[in-house]
Amino acid sequence: MADIHPTAVVAPTAVVAPDAVIGPFCVVGPEVTIGAGTRLISHVVVDGFTLIGSGCTVYPFASLGLQTQDLKFKGGRPGVRIGDHVTIRESVTIHAATFDGDLTTVGNHCHIMAYVHIAHDCHVGNRVIMANAATLAGHVIVEDQCIIGGLSGVHQFVRLGRLSIIGGCSKAVKDVPPFMMADGNPLSVHTINKLGIERAGINDETQLSLRRAYKIIYRQNLTLDRAIQALRDTLPESPERAHLIAFLEASDRGITR
């Protein structure tokens, strides 16, 4: 039997792993699934069509899976999926998607700090760190290993690339390419995310290539199409080059300059 505090309210149809812990004054709705070893410390609300993976820790006053704030919501079964080994700190809100069958998702090994808001239809990758009071509007995509600084706001439909970092108190209204460091309001890209790239184990040759990529995109006054062609023509092939080019080619909102 799961360790459920007597003051918690857990719907009989909720699926709670035998070694999960549901702390004092938590509320768990009827369509919720909570994975092995996950702990809701206290005063946590989990509702809607929500799945929380294994080994997660959810701190007091977090609210997960409740109805989207999007006024286009017309009912159905949109939901939330949270991966394994995710830390969700105090007063975090993660809302369900808007349309029937769609999901808001958070990957594995993420660290979501206090007062973060993840809105409807967002997709947050693996090993993402969101600092205190960072906010994602609807339909934002955050790729793996991205870091978002505290008190930052990300506009709807914006994409933040893999291993990018956004400084605190920033406002992102266009895509931030992978491997880049951006800061400010208005947001601008200053250099590559050198420390993050090193920590990710990317080799020296590829690091040099990414520094050259930054100069091509941001220092040569090229249009985006010409910058992409220059990346193809001048940089050695690598998975990182391929990912960067694919990200740039898929940008609908344009990239942060």
C-alpha positions in Angstrom: 0.0 0.0 0.0 1.1 3.5 -0.8 2.0 5.7 2.2 -1.0 8.1 2.2 -1.4 10.6 5.0 -4.8 10.5 6.7 -5.5 14.1 5.8 -4.8 13.5 2.0 -7.8 13.1 -0.3 -7.0 10.5 -3.0 -9.8 9.4 -5.4 -10.5 5.7 -5.3 -9.8 5.4 -9.0 -6.4 7.1 -8.9 -3.5 4.8 -9.7 -0.8 5.3 -7.0 2.3 3.1 -7.0 2.7 1.0 -3.8 5.9 2.8 -2.7 4.6 6.4 -3.5 4.2 8.8 -0.7 1.2 11.2 -0.5 1.8 13.7 2.2 -0.6 15.8 4.4 -3.4 17.7 2.7 -2.7 16.6 -0.8 -5.5 16.1 -3.3 -5.2 13.5 -6.1 -8.0 13.3 -8.7 -9.7 10.2 -10.2 -7.7 10.1 -13.5 -4.3 10.6 -12.0 -1.4 8.1 -12.1 1.5 8.5 -9.8 4.7 6.4 -10.4 7.0 4.4 -8.2 8.8 6.2 -5.5 7.2 9.6 -6.2 6.6 11.8 -3.2 4.0 14.6 -2.9 5.3 16.3 0.2 2.2 18.2 1.3 -0.6 20.5 0.1 -0.1 19.3 -3.6 -3.0 19.2 -6.0 -2.8 16.8 -8.9 -6.0 16.5 -11.1 -7.1 16.0 -14.6 -5.7 13.3 -16.9 -2.2 13.5 -15.4 0.6 11.0 -15.2 3.6 11.6 -13.0 6.5 9.2 -13.5 8.8 7.4 -11.0 11.2 9.0 -8.5 9.7 12.5 -8.7 9.4 14.9 -5.8 6.6 17.5 -5.7 6.8 20.3 -3.1 4.0 22.1 -1.2 1.3 24.1 -3.1 2.2 22.8 -6.5 -0.8 22.4 -8.9 -0.5 19.9 -11.7 -2.8 18.9 -14.5 -5.6 21.3 -13.9 -7.6 22.9 -16.7 -5.8 25.1 -19.2 -6.3 28.9 -18.9 -6.7 29.0 -22.7 -10.2 30.2 -23.5 -10.4 27.9 -26.5 -10.8 24.9 -24.2 -14.1 23.2 -25.0 -13.9 20.0 -22.9 -12.5 16.6 -23.7 -9.5 14.8 -22.2 -6.4 16.9 -22.6 -3.7 16.0 -20.1 -0.3 16.3 -18.6 2.7 13.9 -18.7 5.6 14.3 -16.4 8.7 12.0 -16.7 10.9 10.3 -14.2 13.1 11.9 -11.5 11.6 15.4 -11.9 11.8 17.9 -9.0 8.9 20.3 -8.8 9.3 22.9 -6.2 6.9 25.1 -4.3 3.9 26.7 -6.0 4.7 25.4 -9.5 1.7 25.2 -11.9 1.7 22.9 -14.9 -1.6 23.1 -16.9 -3.2 20.5 -19.1 -3.3 21.0 -22.9 -6.2 22.7 -24.6 -7.7 20.2 -27.0 -9.0 16.7 -26.5 -6.2 14.1 -26.4 -3.4 16.6 -26.5 -0.7 16.8 -23.8 1.5 19.2 -21.9 4.7 17.3 -21.3 7.8 17.5 -19.1 10.7 15.1 -19.7 13.0 13.2 -17.3 15.5 14.6 -14.7 14.1 18.2 -14.9 14.5 20.7 -12.1 11.5 23.0 -11.9 12.1 25.6 -9.2 9.5 27.6 -7.2 6.7 29.6 -8.8 7.4 28.3 -12.3 4.4 28.2 -14.7 4.3 25.8 -17.6 1.2 26.6 -19.7 -1.0 24.5 -22.0 0.6 22.4 -24.8 4.2 23.1 -23.8 6.8 20.4 -24.3 9.8 20.5 -22.0 12.6 18.1 -22.7 15.0 16.2 -20.5 17.4 17.6 -17.9 15.9 21.1 -18.3 16.4 23.6 -15.4 13.8 26.4 -14.9 14.8 28.8 -12.2 12.3 30.6 -9.8 9.3 32.2 -11.4 10.3 31.5 -15.0 7.1 31.3 -17.2 6.2 29.5 -20.4 3.2 30.7 -22.4 1.3 28.1 -24.4 2.9 25.9 -27.1 6.4 26.6 -26.1 9.1 23.9 -26.9 12.1 23.6 -24.6 14.7 21.2 -25.9 16.9 19.0 -23.8 19.4 20.5 -21.3 18.2 24.0 -21.7 18.4 26.4 -18.7 15.9 29.3 -18.2 16.8 32.0 -15.7 14.6 33.2 -13.0 11.8 35.7 -13.6 12.1 35.1 -17.4 9.1 35.0 -19.7 8.8 33.0 -22.9 6.2 34.0 -25.5 3.8 31.4 -27.0 5.1 29.2 -29.8 8.7 30.1 -29.1 11.3 27.3 -29.2 14.4 27.2 -27.0 17.1 25.0 -28.4 19.1 22.2 -26.9 21.8 23.3 -24.4 20.8 27.0 -24.7 20.7 29.2 -21.7 18.4 32.2 -21.1 19.5 34.8 -18.5 17.3 35.9 -15.6 14.6 38.5 -16.2 14.7 37.9 -19.9 11.9 38.1 -22.4 12.0 35.6 -25.3 9.7 36.4 -28.2 11.7 34.5 -30.9 13.4 31.2 -31.1 16.8 30.8 -29.3 19.0 28.4 -31.3 20.7 25.4 -29.7 24.0 25.9 -27.9 23.6 29.7 -27.5 23.6 32.0 -24.5 21.0 34.7 -24.5 20.2 37.5 -22.1 18.3 40.8 -21.7 15.1 42.5 -22.6 14.9 42.7 -25.5 16.6 39.3 -25.6 19.9 39.0 -27.6 22.3 36.2 -28.2 25.8 37.0 -26.8 27.9 33.9 -27.4 27.8 30.1 -27.2 26.9 28.3 -23.9 30.5 27.3 -23.4 30.1 25.8 -19.9 27.0 23.9 -20.7 28.5 22.5 -23.9 31.6 21.4 -22.0 29.5 19.8 -19.2 27.6 17.9 -21.9 30.8 16.2 -23.0 30.9 17.7 -26.5 34.4 17.3 -27.9 36.9 20.1 -28.5 36.6 20.0 -32.3 32.8 20.4 -32.1 33.1 23.1 -29.6 35.3 25.0 -32.0 32.8 24.4 -34.8 30.0 25.8 -32.6 32.0 28.9 -31.9 32.4 29.3 -35.7 28.7 28.7 -36.1 27.9 31.6 -33.7 30.1 34.0 -35.7 28.5 32.9 -39.0 24.9 33.5 -37.6 25.6 36.6 -35.5 28.7 38.4 -36.7 28.6 38.3 -40.5 25.4 40.2 -41.2 23.9 37.3 -43.2 20.3 36.5 -43.8 19.2 33.4 -42.1 19.1 31.4 -45.3 22.6 32.5 -46.2 23.8 31.7 -42.7 22.4 28.2 -42.9 24.1 27.7 -46.3 27.4 29.0 -44.8 27.1 26.5 -41.9 26.7 23.7 -44.5 29.6 24.9 -46.6 32.2 25.7 -43.9 31.6 23.5 -40.9 32.5 19.8 -40.5 29.6 17.4 -40.2 28.6 16.5 -36.7 25.3 15.7 -34.9 25.4 19.2 -33.3 25.8 20.9 -36.7 22.9 18.9 -38.1 20.7 19.7 -35.1 21.5 23.4 -35.3 20.7 23.6 -39.0 17.5 21.6 -38.6 16.4 24.0 -35.8 17.1 27.1 -37.8 15.3 25.7 -40.9 12.2 24.9 -38.8 11.9 28.3 -37.2 8.5 30.0 -37.9 8.9 33.0 -35.5 12.5 33.7 -36.6 15.5 33.5 -34.3 16.7 35.8 -31.5 19.4 38.0 -32.8 
